[in-house]
Amino acid sequence: MTQTANSSSSPGKQMLSEQVYAHLRDAIMRGDHAPGAPLKPQELAREQGVSLAVVREALVRVVGEGLADRLPNRGFAVPSFSGRRWQEIAEARRSVEPVVLCMSIERGDVDWEARVRASHHRLARTPAYVAEEGEHYTDAWAEAHRGFHRTLLEACGNRALLEMFDRLWTASELARRWSAHRDPDRDGAEEHRRLEEAALARDADTAAEILVRHLTLTAAALTGDSGQAN
């Protein structure tokens, strides 16, 4: 009887946790919680009408994605507006993604080329901003942006490297949105166009250089540092 009750309640708890996690993740990405703002489990539980255990489970997932910090003896908080934090994320991406991109360009076939072209077309045709979603990138543009960058790398044929990209991408998503808010004059569309062009031309060296610069500009815009590509 006890085992049956536990097994039947588990899916319900998982569903609640998933809903709270999605709500919290979206709220952080929208900027509803300012950089460094505390995320109080008790308040979130009251707002969502769920148990403290469900909220804590959701918070742990958000921490695992790099969208929140777990502070010793102080609970949870949105990542602080730390230049060093985002520079470290950018450095990690600059160390990994250009290498994976070169592998993908070397190994990619015609179908990969078609996917790269299609993903770039989708990105170029998706509005980055709409009035209804405030001053940050839209969710649709963010997904198209991720799709383009991941498609560029996916022909590398190495699942572990792609999983590393996924983790770093999620961890850098806040930085990317804050950067967009602080540097609205950046011509990201041109950066993406040049990246696609170099990849499809099978010019791995140029593509890697463009990608490094692209990642550096995101970190530099956020921290107010002009930055160097090399």
C-alpha positions in Angstrom: 0.0 0.0 0.0 2.8 2.4 1.0 4.9 1.6 -2.1 1.9 2.1 -4.4 1.0 5.5 -2.8 4.6 6.7 -3.1 4.9 5.6 -6.7 1.6 7.3 -7.7 2.5 10.6 -6.0 6.0 10.7 -7.5 4.9 11.7 -11.0 2.7 14.4 -9.6 5.6 15.9 -7.6 7.8 15.7 -10.7 5.3 17.5 -12.7 5.0 20.3 -10.1 8.7 20.5 -9.9 9.0 20.8 -13.7 6.4 23.6 -13.7 8.1 25.5 -11.0 11.5 25.1 -12.6 10.2 26.3 -16.0 8.5 29.3 -14.3 11.6 30.2 -12.3 13.9 29.8 -15.3 11.7 32.0 -17.5 11.4 34.6 -14.8 15.2 34.8 -14.4 15.7 35.0 -18.2 13.1 37.7 -18.5 14.9 39.8 -15.9 12.1 39.6 -13.4 14.8 39.0 -10.8 17.6 41.5 -10.8 21.3 40.3 -10.8 22.2 39.3 -7.2 18.6 39.2 -6.1 17.8 36.5 -3.5 15.5 33.6 -4.5 13.7 32.8 -1.3 12.2 29.3 -1.3 9.5 30.2 1.2 8.2 33.1 -0.9 8.4 31.1 -4.2 6.5 28.2 -2.5 3.7 30.6 -1.5 3.6 32.3 -4.9 3.4 29.0 -6.8 1.2 27.2 -4.2 3.5 24.3 -3.8 5.6 22.7 -1.1 9.1 23.9 -0.1 10.5 20.6 -1.2 9.2 21.1 -4.8 10.7 24.6 -4.9 14.1 23.5 -3.6 14.2 20.8 -6.2 13.5 23.4 -8.9 16.1 25.7 -7.5 18.8 23.0 -7.5 18.1 22.5 -11.2 18.4 26.2 -12.0 21.7 26.3 -10.1 22.9 23.4 -12.1 22.3 25.3 -15.3 24.3 28.3 -14.1 21.2 30.6 -13.8 21.3 30.9 -10.0 23.9 30.5 -7.3 23.7 28.5 -4.1 25.2 30.6 -1.3 26.6 29.0 1.9 24.2 29.8 4.7 22.4 32.4 2.6 20.2 30.3 0.4 19.8 31.0 -3.4 20.3 34.0 -5.5 20.4 35.2 -9.2 24.0 35.4 -10.3 25.6 38.7 -9.4 26.6 41.1 -12.1 30.2 39.9 -12.1 32.5 40.7 -15.0 34.9 37.9 -13.9 32.1 35.3 -13.9 31.1 36.0 -17.5 34.7 36.4 -18.7 35.3 32.9 -17.3 32.3 31.5 -19.2 33.4 33.3 -22.3 37.0 31.9 -21.9 35.6 28.4 -21.6 33.6 28.8 -24.7 36.5 30.3 -26.6 38.6 27.4 -25.6 36.1 24.7 -26.7 33.8 25.9 -29.5 36.4 27.0 -32.1 38.0 23.6 -31.9 34.6 21.8 -32.3 33.7 24.1 -35.1 36.8 23.2 -37.0 36.0 19.5 -36.5 32.5 20.1 -37.7 33.6 21.9 -40.9 36.1 19.1 -41.6 33.5 16.3 -41.1 30.3 17.9 -42.2 28.5 16.7 -45.3 26.1 18.4 -47.7 23.1 17.7 -45.4 25.0 19.6 -42.7 25.6 22.5 -45.0 21.8 22.6 -45.7 21.0 22.6 -42.0 23.5 25.4 -41.4 22.0 27.5 -44.1 18.4 26.8 -42.9 19.3 27.6 -39.2 20.9 30.8 -40.2 17.9 31.8 -42.4 15.6 31.2 -39.4 17.9 33.3 -37.1 18.1 36.1 -39.6 14.3 36.2 -40.1 13.4 36.0 -36.4 13.0 39.4 -34.6 15.4 39.8 -31.8 13.1 42.2 -29.9 9.3 42.7 -29.7 7.5 45.2 -27.5 5.6 42.5 -25.6 8.7 40.9 -24.3 10.5 44.0 -23.0 14.1 45.0 -23.5 15.7 41.5 -23.6 16.0 39.1 -26.6 12.8 37.3 -27.4 12.4 33.6 -26.5 12.0 32.8 -30.2 15.2 34.6 -31.2 17.1 33.0 -28.3 16.1 29.6 -29.5 17.0 30.4 -33.1 20.3 31.8 -32.0 21.1 28.6 -30.0 20.0 26.5 -33.0 22.3 28.2 -35.4 25.4 27.9 -33.1 24.7 24.3 -32.3 24.0 23.3 -35.9 27.4 24.8 -36.8 29.1 22.4 -34.3 26.9 19.3 -34.6 28.8 17.6 -37.5 31.8 17.2 -35.2 30.5 13.7 -34.4 31.4 13.9 -30.7 28.5 13.7 -28.3 30.6 14.7 -25.2 31.7 17.9 -26.9 28.2 18.8 -27.9 27.0 18.2 -24.3 29.7 20.5 -23.1 28.5 23.1 -25.5 24.9 22.7 -24.2 26.0 23.3 -20.6 28.2 26.3 -21.4 25.4 27.8 -23.6 22.9 27.6 -20.9 25.3 29.1 -18.3 26.1 32.0 -20.6 22.4 32.8 -21.6 22.0 35.4 -18.9 25.3 37.1 -19.9 24.1 37.1 -23.5 20.8 38.7 -22.7 22.3 41.3 -20.3 24.9 42.1 -22.9 22.2 42.7 -25.5 20.5 45.0 -23.1 23.7 47.0 -22.5 25.0 47.1 -26.1 22.0 47.5 -28.4 24.2 48.9 -31.3 26.2 45.7 -31.8 25.7 44.2 -35.3 25.2 40.6 -34.3 23.4 39.8 -37.6 26.6 40.6 -39.5 28.7 38.5 -37.2 26.4 35.6 -37.8 26.4 36.1 -41.5 30.2 36.1 -41.7 30.3 33.0 -39.5 27.9 31.1 -41.8 29.8 32.2 -44.9 33.1 31.0 -43.6 31.7 27.7 -42.4 30.1 26.9 -45.7 33.2 28.0 -47.6 35.0 25.3 -45.5 37.4 28.0 -44.2 37.9 26.6 -40.7 40.6 29.0 -39.7 38.5 32.1 -40.6 35.4 30.6 -39.1 37.2 29.9 -35.8 38.6 33.5 -35.7 35.1 35.0 -36.3 33.7 32.8 -33.6 36.3 33.8 -31.0 35.7 37.4 -31.8 31.9 36.9 -31.5 32.2 35.3 -28.1 34.7 38.0 -26.9 32.4 40.8 -27.9 29.6 39.3 -25.8 31.7 39.2 -22.7 33.3 42.6 -23.4 29.9 44.3 -23.9 28.7 42.9 -20.5 31.8 43.9 -18.5 32.5 47.2 -20.3 35.9 46.0 -21.4 36.8 46.4 -25.1 38.4 43.0 -25.0 40.7 41.4 -27.5 40.0 38.5 -29.7 43.2 36.8 -29.1 
